[in-house]
Amino acid sequence: MKIVQSIADDTLVFESLSADESIKLTHNALELISKFEQGSEEATAKELGRACCLLLTVAEDFMNVEYWQTVEELYSGVNHTFYKEEVIAIRDYYLEHLSEQPVSLHKQR
């Protein structure tokens, strides 16, 4: 239950970020996952779990049980190399979600 509470706490933090903070953390999460995919940097399972949690939170997808189960497994510290395909799928899902968003010509203040 502690793991679920940790994910819920992180989700609340991610939801309360300013636009600039969200963009910075999202960029860092995407970079971390790309380096993990390429094998150029060994991230911990928890770091990858937080990155996936952030991407799913920003995409406002709280219903994809399979993705959230992956996040829970990563938070628990499993051997994350077994979850490489799932981590990449969450990243790709986020990027697809991003491409479907309308482009605004006005900056947020």
Salt bridges, closest charged atoms under 4 A:
ASP10 OD2 - ARG50 NE 3.00
GLU31 OE1 - HIS27 NE2 3.57
GLU31 OE2 - LYS35 NZ 3.24
GLU37 OE1 - ARG91 NH1 2.87
GLU41 OE1 - LYS35 NZ 3.60
GLU42 OE2 - HIS80 NE2 2.75
ASP92 OD1 - ARG91 NE 2.89
